[in-house]
Amino acid sequence: MELLLFILPVFFALSVLVMPQSFVRVYGLLGGLATLVVTIGLICTYNVEGGMHLFISKNWIPQYGLTLNFGYDAVSLMMLVLTSGLVPLILLSNYKNELASNRLFTSMVFFMQLGLIGVFVALDGIWFYIFWEITLIPIYLIAWWFGAPERKAALVKFFIYTFVGSLAMLASIIGIKAFAPSFAYGDLIAATFESKEVAFWLMAGFFLAFAIKVPIFPFHTWQPDTYTKAPMAGTMLLSGIMLKMALYGMIRWMLPLFPEALDCATTPIIVLATIGVVYGAIIAIKQGDMKRLFAFASMSHVGLIAAGIMTASVDAITGSVLQMLNHGLVAVGLFLAVDVIERRLNTRQLSDLGGLAKQAPKFAFWFAALAFVSVSVPFSSGFIGEFMLLKGLYSYDWIIGVVAGTTLILGAVYTFRAYQLSMYGPVKFEGFSDLHWSELLVFAIIIITVVVLGVYPAAVIDFVEPSVKSILELVTTSTPSGL
């Protein structure tokens, strides 16, 4: 059954290319839902106390240390369900748009899903790198083929940033192999380095790749332009799913592989991530372009997740998994709200908007609900996730915890500013149509899911906690307790 995780995306990516154009949008939804059903099946049969479940484990090319090791634990499964859930949701959000009937676009979405799934189940350093790189190709082509007319400069910058980071990670993987018999995850984890300095520089390669993809300040400069110039579906894929690869990589690879380097690396990384939390939020407040505003907001939110992960505490990492699910859902919803406005009015500038609530009450309601859950109000999954992250950061160092906590205030400022300026005030456009059924359904699914996880967060917390503890047992060197 696990092999269907690879087979289904490849099958639908290729078969959609020969589908009649009138059937593409429905076929895409069916393909996305098929992988989601498989993922849910794996979750239902997974034993949370059973640890890592290997479904492929064999030597591939022994003379070079290459293996075929693929498996999953509870953390991997949460990333798989996020990926498999958001793909049909993103396709559904674009259901009424011409892009949903484009064969190439739908094919690239499934190829990207293949790469993401591979990243989350790969237990071999080389395969992790291969699938990491596979994800770059379809998202780049989606943005290149269907992005804004002025997209080229932004995409070249995006490619250079991510390619350099990927090469640095590959160099580190090869470097670790010098201390291990193979590229298998277990062998890389067991590798013993000559000194802390060696571990630090090998860790730096992974960190550069992850810091660019998250992105963590100051490696973020590609993100606002790429998010803004990509088609809305591409932005949803980037923000909702793709950056989770890096956060997952920090948990699965960076912390366990380099415990020797954490003494000197933890504090600087947490400080950079915390700077990004505040910086991203402040810049978001100043934005007039709604899409760019939510791009900086995304940077602020994921900076908090990255900082929490680096504390290497059970609560913070468990909270980070819950917050990754929350961020993926909310990011897709927020960018869909921008898309609803832009497609109807051909503008997303806040200065051009106003009075939309009077013309589209359904949209106003669901956008308001989304705004509230995005600022992590009680009874939303964001409230629990951010509380656990801030608790972990405050326990690490109270100053960092207080600074990171400003995201609660700043997030409310830029979110409700965007809502107020677009929804209220004088009506500047006539004939703004209310939500299409597909858009309304996407908003409803997102809000209901976030609220259910907020009311019953134990569904995720209890599920992933044993796996988080197992991962942290591999981090044999204690992280510093403070600055």
C-alpha positions, 0 to 999 in steps of 0.5 A: 500500500505504501508504494501507492504514495509513489505510484499514484502521483506518477500515474496521474501526472502522466495520464492527465497529459492525455486527458480531454481538456474538459475533464482535466479539472475533475481528473486532477481532483480525483488524483489528489483525493486518491493519494489522500485516501492512501495516506489516511489509510496509513495513519489509521494502521500506524502504531504510534509506539511502533517507531519508524516503519520501513516499507523498503529497506535494501542495498542498492549500489553497495560499493558506493554506499547507496541504499533504498531505504524508505519509511515513515513515523508519525512526524512523516505521516503528518507531513504526508497528510498535509501534502496529500490534503493540500494538493486537492484543496489547491486544485479545488481552490482554482476549480473555476479558473482556466488554470485548473483545465491546463494539463501541464499545470496539473501534471506539474502539481502531481510531480511536485507531490511526488517529490514532496512525498519522497522527501518525507519518507526518504531514509537515505541521504542521497534519496533525500537530496534527489527528491528535494531537487525534484520538487524544485523543477515543477514549482519552477516550471509552474511559476515560469509558465503561468506566473506574472509577466515580470516573473523572470528576474524573481525566478532566476533569483529563486533558482540560484538561491535554492540551487546553491543551498541544495549543493551545500546540502549535497556536499554535507551529505557526501562529507558525512559519508566519509565517516559512515559505511553508507548513506542510509539514515541509520548509518549517517546518524551513527557517524562520529566526527573527528571534532565539533568543528567538522560537525559544525561545518557539515551541519552548515551545509544542511542549515543553508539549504533549510534556511533558504527554503524556510526562509530564515532571515537573512536568507529570505530575499528570494521569497517575497518576489517569488511569492508575488510573481508566481501564479496563486496556485504556485504561491499556495504550493510554495507556502502551504507545502514546500517550505515544510520540507525544510522544517521537516528536514531540521527535525529529521536530519539536522538535529539528529545528525549533528548533536556535537554542533548544537552547542555552538549553533543553536543560539545563533539559529534561534536568534536569526529565526526570531529576528525573522519573526519580528522583521517579517511582521513589521514589513508585512504591516507596511505592505500595500500589496495583499499578496506580498503582505501575506508573503512576509506574514508567512516568513514571520510565522515559519520563523517562529516554527524554526526557532522552536524546533532548534530548542530541541524540546519535546513540547516545542517540536510537537507544537511545531508539527501542529503549527506546520499543519495550521500554517499550511492550511491558513496560508492556502486560505489567505492566498485564496482570499487574495486570489478571489479579490484579484481575479474579480477586480484585477488588483490586490492593492489595498489602496484600491479596495474597500466596501467588499463586505457589502457586495459579498457577505459570504466572502466577508464572513469566511475571510473574517473567520480566516483572519481570526484563526490566522492570528491564533485565537483560542479554539484554533490549532494555531493557538495551541501550536504557537503556545507550545512554541513560545513556551519552548522558546521562553524556557530556552531564554525568556528574552527570546521568548518575549521578543518572539511573542510579539508576533501575536500583536504584530500578526493581528495588526497586519491581518486585520489591517488587510481585512479592514481596508479591503472589506470596509469603507466606501465601495470602490468597485461595483459588481463584485460577485460572491464566492463560487461554490468551490471557493466557499468549500475550500474556506469551509474545509480550512476553517473546520479543520483548524477549529477541530484541531484547536478543540482537540489538539491531542489528535496530533500531539498524542500521535506525534509525541512518541516519534518526537521523543525517539528523534530527540533521543538521537540528539545525544548532546544537550542543547544549551539552557540559555544565552 
